[in-house]
Amino acid sequence: MISGPLLFTNDLLFSSADLHNFAPEDKIKYHNDMTTERDIQNQIDFAMDKGFEEGIEKGLEQGREKNQRFIEVLKSKGVPEELIEQALSEC
């Protein structure tokens, strides 16, 4: 019967009591592996967050550029600037 908190790693399930029974070198290897796994997961999480932020910035920049081109087209079609400014203020 399993006693103590359950631990999950590499599709294995064992209790903290099992970890207590590890040989000293196995405990060190286990802790090193867990540290490495957490470090890798943190790097992945950071990269995903950074990529998301960069994607948002790129999308906003593209939107600003498209908006500016749209305004230029409206002006070239003779739409009064006051009407364009009013429309922009209502958005």
N, C-alpha and C positions, 0 to 999 in steps of 0.2 A: 504494500500500500504506500502511496506517495504522501509524504508529510512535508510541511513547510511550503513557502511560496513556490509557484510553478515558474519555470524559466523556459523560454523558447529560443532556440537558435538552430539555424540550418536545418529546419524541419524536424528537430528533435525536441522532445518534451522531457524535462527532468526537474526534480525538485531541488531546492537549495540544499537539502540534506545530501543529495547526490553530489552536488558541487563540493560540499564539505568533505566527502570521501575521496575526492580527486587526489592524485599524487601531487606533491608541490609543483613539479614541472608542468603538469597538466593544468593546474590552477593558473599558473603564470601564462601558459599558452591560451587558455580560455579568456582570461582578462585582456590579454593583448589582442586576441581576435575580436572581442566585443568592442574594445576601444577603436580598432581599425574599422569595424562595421559602422559604429556611430560616426566616426570621422567621415567616412565615405558618404553616409546618408546626409550628414550636415553639408558636405560639398554639393551633393545633388540638390538638396533643398535650396541652398544659396544660389546655385546656378539657375534653377527654375524661377526663383524670385527675381533675380537680376534680369533674366530674359523676359519675364512678364513686364517688369518696369520699362525695359527698353522697348518692348512692343507697344506699350501704351504711349510712350513718348513719340515713337515713330508714327503711330496712328494719328496722334494729335497734330503732329507736324504736317502730315499728308492732308489732314482735314483743313488746317489753316491755309495751306497752299491752294487747295481746291476752292476754298471760300474766296481767296484773293482773286483767282482766275475767274470765278463766277462774277464777282463784283466788276472786274475789268470788262467782261463780256456785256454785262448790263449797261455799263457806262458807254461802251462802243455802240450799243443799240439805241442810245439816246435816253435811257431812263434817268430822270433827274436824280442828282446826288442826294437831295433831301429825302426822296422817296426810298432810296437804297439805305440811307442811314436810319430812317424810321423803321424799315423792315428789319434791319440788323438789331436795333434796340428792342424789338419785340420778340426776338428769338431767344 
